[in-house]
């Protein structure tokens, strides 16, 4: 009887433990189902469905491509540092795993991203909060071709007609403003929504030139296999386009802060120093203006973007249409 009582008590104890565990599991499931923004769930986790009409100006959720493109994250840091005395400290968080189309969608809602740098886009300017300054002073529109190593067909290309005649196509992102520019100028293109797949498509001969901006191409070539890819040496493509900083409409005070930082930067030579540090030498290294220049118009450029390109950019496009 004593042995029976002993095992009975053990079984009762185990039963109580199982009951408590099941209750905890049920509570966690209920929290997930209801999406309760409770500290019981995770005090360090952002509730992605919570409305973002906030006064948050210190947590800057930056689309990850801004960390990959030369000078971009440093530009955001410059504006935040110049506004710190008025608005206080800040924290930058890198948000990865988003292609540009998804990043723009998330930027509109402000759930995953509240800040991003990408090319001037008239449609995006209407739905987002732009900080009107050409981050790279127009280098985004100064393009050279990444080609398959040993491809000499571009040696005799001087204009768009030559590309068509030689059946040479340019690869471009589906959601990039460059796609509209190239299509408007009747340039043969092949598109992909996934940035990294464009390099694979070039290697697989799906197209012949991956036209990359001067502020992108060196970083990209650094990680590419030089036996498979090369920078074409004679051709340059030019159109009015620059990277620009966009803020989610759910974060108006962050937009106000970044605009204030830009105002302070324009009062000093901080932006000139930023350009000299991150961009100036690339034009000389690639002998850009000694190449055969193919100049394209950008019909999708807004009036305001064209104005700041002509005011602050390396090249004036007053006559571009």
C-alpha positions as CSV (number, residue, x, y, z in Angstrom):
1,X,0.0,0.0,0.0
2,X,2.9,2.4,0.8
3,X,4.4,1.7,-2.7
4,X,1.0,2.3,-4.3
5,X,0.5,5.6,-2.4
6,X,4.0,6.7,-3.4
7,X,3.4,6.1,-7.1
8,X,0.0,7.7,-6.8
9,X,1.5,10.9,-5.4
10,X,4.1,10.9,-8.1
11,X,1.5,10.6,-10.8
12,X,-0.6,13.4,-9.3
13,X,2.5,15.6,-9.3
14,X,3.3,14.9,-12.9
15,X,-0.3,15.6,-13.8
16,X,-0.2,19.0,-12.2
17,X,3.0,19.9,-14.1
18,X,1.4,18.8,-17.4
19,X,-1.7,20.9,-16.6
20,X,0.5,24.0,-16.0
21,X,2.4,23.4,-19.2
22,X,-0.7,23.0,-21.3
23,X,-2.1,26.2,-19.8
24,X,1.0,28.1,-20.7
25,X,0.9,26.8,-24.3
26,X,-2.7,27.7,-24.6
27,X,-2.0,31.2,-23.3
28,X,0.8,31.7,-25.8
29,X,-1.4,30.5,-28.7
30,X,-4.1,32.9,-27.6
31,X,-1.7,35.8,-27.6
32,X,-0.5,34.9,-31.1
33,X,-4.1,34.5,-32.4
34,X,-5.2,37.8,-31.0
35,X,-1.9,39.5,-31.7
36,X,-2.0,41.1,-28.3
37,X,0.8,43.8,-28.0
38,X,1.6,42.7,-24.5
39,X,4.9,42.7,-22.7
40,X,4.0,39.1,-21.8
41,X,4.5,38.2,-25.5
42,X,7.9,39.9,-26.0
43,X,8.9,43.3,-24.7
44,X,11.5,43.7,-27.4
45,X,9.3,42.8,-30.4
46,X,7.6,45.3,-32.6
47,X,3.9,44.5,-33.2
48,X,3.8,44.7,-37.0
49,X,0.0,45.2,-37.0
50,X,-0.1,48.1,-34.6
51,X,-1.0,51.4,-36.1
52,X,2.1,53.5,-36.8
53,X,0.7,57.1,-36.4
54,X,3.5,57.6,-33.9
55,X,5.8,60.4,-32.8
56,X,8.8,58.0,-33.1
57,X,11.9,59.9,-34.4
58,X,14.7,58.0,-32.7
59,X,14.3,54.5,-34.2
60,X,15.2,54.5,-37.9
61,X,14.2,51.3,-39.7
62,X,16.3,51.5,-42.9
63,X,15.8,49.2,-45.9
64,X,18.9,47.1,-46.1
65,X,20.0,48.1,-49.6
66,X,21.0,51.4,-48.1
67,X,23.8,49.6,-46.3
68,X,25.1,48.1,-49.6
69,X,25.2,51.2,-51.8
70,X,28.2,53.4,-51.3
71,X,27.5,56.5,-49.2
72,X,23.8,55.9,-48.6
73,X,23.8,54.9,-44.9
74,X,26.4,57.6,-44.2
75,X,24.1,60.2,-45.7
76,X,21.3,59.2,-43.4
77,X,23.7,59.2,-40.4
78,X,24.8,62.7,-41.5
79,X,21.3,64.1,-41.4
80,X,20.5,62.4,-38.1
81,X,23.7,63.7,-36.5
82,X,23.1,67.2,-37.6
83,X,19.6,67.1,-36.1
84,X,20.6,65.4,-32.8
85,X,20.9,68.6,-30.8
86,X,17.3,69.5,-31.6
87,X,15.7,66.0,-31.7
88,X,17.9,63.8,-29.6
89,X,19.7,60.5,-30.0
90,X,18.7,57.8,-32.6
91,X,19.1,54.2,-33.4
92,X,19.5,52.8,-36.9
93,X,18.1,49.3,-37.6
94,X,18.9,47.4,-40.8
95,X,15.9,45.7,-42.3
96,X,17.0,42.9,-44.6
97,X,15.3,40.3,-46.9
98,X,13.2,42.8,-48.9
99,X,13.4,43.4,-52.7
100,X,12.6,46.9,-53.8
101,X,8.9,46.4,-54.6
102,X,8.2,44.9,-51.2
103,X,10.4,47.5,-49.5
104,X,8.3,50.4,-51.0
105,X,5.1,48.6,-50.0
106,X,6.3,48.2,-46.4
107,X,7.5,51.9,-46.4
108,X,3.9,53.0,-47.1
109,X,2.6,51.1,-44.1
110,X,5.6,51.8,-41.9
111,X,5.4,48.4,-40.3
112,X,8.8,47.0,-41.2
113,X,10.6,49.9,-42.8
114,X,10.3,53.7,-42.1
115,X,13.2,54.9,-44.2
116,X,14.7,53.9,-47.5
117,X,17.0,55.3,-50.2
118,X,16.3,54.4,-53.8
119,X,16.0,56.1,-57.2
120,X,13.8,59.1,-57.9
121,X,10.3,57.9,-58.7
122,X,7.4,60.2,-59.4
123,X,4.9,57.6,-58.2
124,X,6.7,56.9,-55.0
125,X,7.0,60.7,-54.3
126,X,3.2,60.9,-54.2
127,X,2.7,58.2,-51.7
128,X,5.8,58.6,-49.5
129,X,7.6,61.6,-47.9
130,X,10.7,62.4,-49.9
131,X,13.6,64.3,-48.5
132,X,14.4,66.3,-51.7
133,X,18.1,66.1,-52.3
134,X,20.1,64.0,-54.8
135,X,22.1,61.8,-52.4
136,X,24.7,60.8,-55.0
137,X,24.4,64.0,-57.1
138,X,23.2,62.0,-60.0
139,X,25.7,59.1,-60.1
140,X,22.7,56.7,-60.1
141,X,22.0,57.8,-63.7
142,X,25.7,57.5,-64.8
143,X,25.9,53.9,-65.9
144,X,28.4,51.4,-67.2
145,X,27.8,47.8,-68.3
146,X,28.7,44.7,-66.4
147,X,29.1,42.2,-69.2
148,X,30.3,38.6,-69.5
149,X,34.1,38.5,-69.6
150,X,35.4,38.5,-73.1
151,X,32.3,39.8,-74.8
152,X,33.5,42.3,-77.4
153,X,30.2,43.1,-79.1
154,X,29.9,46.4,-77.3
155,X,33.1,47.8,-78.9
156,X,31.1,49.1,-81.9
157,X,28.0,50.3,-79.9
158,X,27.6,54.1,-80.0
159,X,23.8,54.5,-79.6
160,X,20.5,52.7,-78.9
161,X,20.1,51.7,-82.6
162,X,23.3,49.8,-82.3
163,X,22.0,47.9,-79.3
164,X,18.9,47.0,-81.3
165,X,20.8,46.1,-84.4
166,X,23.2,43.8,-82.5
167,X,20.3,42.3,-80.5
168,X,21.9,43.4,-77.2
169,X,19.6,43.6,-74.2
170,X,20.0,45.3,-70.8
171,X,19.0,43.7,-67.6
172,X,17.0,45.7,-65.1
173,X,14.9,45.3,-61.9
174,X,11.1,45.0,-62.4
175,X,10.4,47.7,-59.8
176,X,13.3,50.0,-60.5
177,X,12.7,53.5,-62.0
178,X,15.4,52.6,-64.6
179,X,12.9,50.2,-66.2
180,X,10.5,53.0,-67.2
181,X,13.5,55.1,-68.4
182,X,14.9,52.4,-70.7
183,X,11.5,51.4,-72.0
184,X,10.6,55.0,-72.8
185,X,13.8,55.3,-74.8
186,X,13.1,52.0,-76.6
187,X,16.0,50.1,-75.1
188,X,15.7,46.3,-75.3
189,X,15.4,45.1,-71.7
190,X,15.0,41.9,-69.7
191,X,13.6,42.2,-66.2
192,X,13.6,40.4,-62.8
193,X,12.0,41.3,-59.5
194,X,15.0,39.8,-57.6
195,X,18.2,41.8,-57.7
196,X,20.7,39.0,-57.2
197,X,19.1,36.8,-59.9
198,X,20.1,39.5,-62.5
199,X,23.7,38.5,-62.2
200,X,22.8,34.8,-62.8
201,X,20.7,35.8,-65.8
202,X,23.6,37.7,-67.3
203,X,25.9,34.7,-66.9
204,X,23.1,32.5,-68.5
205,X,23.0,34.9,-71.5
206,X,19.4,36.0,-70.8
207,X,20.7,39.5,-71.5
208,X,24.0,41.1,-72.4
209,X,24.6,44.2,-70.2
210,X,23.7,44.8,-66.6
211,X,23.8,48.6,-66.5
212,X,25.1,49.6,-63.1
213,X,25.6,53.1,-61.6
214,X,29.0,54.5,-60.7
215,X,28.1,54.3,-57.0
216,X,27.2,50.6,-57.2
217,X,29.5,48.9,-59.8
218,X,32.8,48.7,-57.9
219,X,31.2,47.1,-54.8
220,X,29.4,44.6,-57.0
221,X,32.5,43.7,-59.0
222,X,34.5,43.2,-55.8
223,X,32.4,40.1,-55.0
224,X,31.9,38.8,-58.6
225,X,34.1,36.3,-60.3
226,X,36.5,38.2,-62.7
227,X,36.8,35.2,-64.9
228,X,33.0,35.4,-65.6
229,X,32.2,39.2,-65.4
230,X,33.9,42.4,-66.4
231,X,33.2,46.1,-66.6
232,X,32.8,47.1,-70.3
233,X,35.4,49.7,-71.1
234,X,34.1,52.0,-73.8
235,X,30.3,52.7,-73.4
236,X,28.6,55.0,-70.9
237,X,24.8,55.4,-70.5
238,X,23.5,58.7,-68.9
239,X,20.1,59.7,-67.8
240,X,18.8,62.1,-65.1
241,X,18.4,60.0,-62.0
242,X,19.7,60.1,-58.4
243,X,19.1,58.2,-55.2
244,X,16.8,60.0,-52.8
245,X,15.8,59.5,-49.2
246,X,12.1,58.5,-48.6
247,X,10.3,58.3,-45.3
248,X,7.1,56.4,-44.4
249,X,4.0,58.7,-44.3
250,X,3.3,57.1,-40.9
251,X,6.4,58.8,-39.5
252,X,5.9,62.5,-40.3
253,X,8.1,63.6,-37.4
254,X,11.0,61.5,-38.6
255,X,10.6,63.2,-42.0
256,X,10.6,66.6,-40.3
257,X,13.8,65.7,-38.4
258,X,15.6,64.5,-41.6
259,X,14.5,67.7,-43.5
260,X,15.9,69.7,-40.6
261,X,19.2,67.8,-40.8
262,X,19.3,68.5,-44.6
263,X,18.8,72.2,-43.9
264,X,21.7,72.2,-41.5
265,X,23.9,70.3,-44.0
266,X,23.1,72.8,-46.8
267,X,24.3,75.6,-44.5
268,X,27.8,74.0,-44.3
269,X,30.0,72.1,-46.6
270,X,29.0,68.8,-45.1
271,X,27.3,67.5,-48.2
272,X,30.3,68.4,-50.3
273,X,32.6,66.5,-47.9
274,X,30.2,63.5,-48.1
275,X,30.3,63.5,-51.9
276,X,34.1,63.9,-52.0
277,X,34.6,61.1,-49.5
278,X,32.2,58.5,-51.1
279,X,31.8,59.3,-54.8
280,X,34.3,61.8,-56.3
281,X,37.1,59.4,-57.4
282,X,35.0,56.8,-59.1
283,X,34.4,59.0,-62.2
284,X,38.1,59.3,-62.7
285,X,38.8,55.6,-62.0
286,X,36.4,54.4,-64.7
287,X,37.3,57.2,-67.1
288,X,33.6,57.8,-67.4
289,X,33.5,61.0,-69.6
290,X,36.1,59.6,-72.0
291,X,33.7,56.9,-73.0
292,X,31.1,56.9,-75.8
293,X,28.2,58.6,-74.2
294,X,24.6,57.4,-74.8
295,X,22.3,60.1,-73.3
296,X,18.6,59.1,-72.5
297,X,15.7,61.2,-71.3
298,X,13.7,60.5,-68.1
299,X,10.0,61.2,-68.7
300,X,9.1,59.9,-65.2
301,X,11.2,62.5,-63.3
302,X,8.9,64.8,-61.3
303,X,9.3,68.6,-61.6
304,X,10.7,68.9,-58.1
305,X,13.2,66.1,-58.6
306,X,14.4,67.6,-61.9
307,X,14.8,70.9,-60.1
308,X,17.1,69.5,-57.4
309,X,19.0,67.5,-60.0
310,X,19.8,70.6,-61.9
311,X,20.5,72.6,-58.7
312,X,22.7,70.1,-56.9
313,X,23.6,67.4,-59.4
314,X,26.9,66.9,-61.3
315,X,25.1,67.4,-64.7
316,X,22.3,69.8,-65.6
317,X,19.5,68.2,-67.5
318,X,17.6,71.4,-68.3
319,X,17.0,70.2,-71.9
320,X,16.1,66.6,-71.0
321,X,12.5,65.5,-71.6
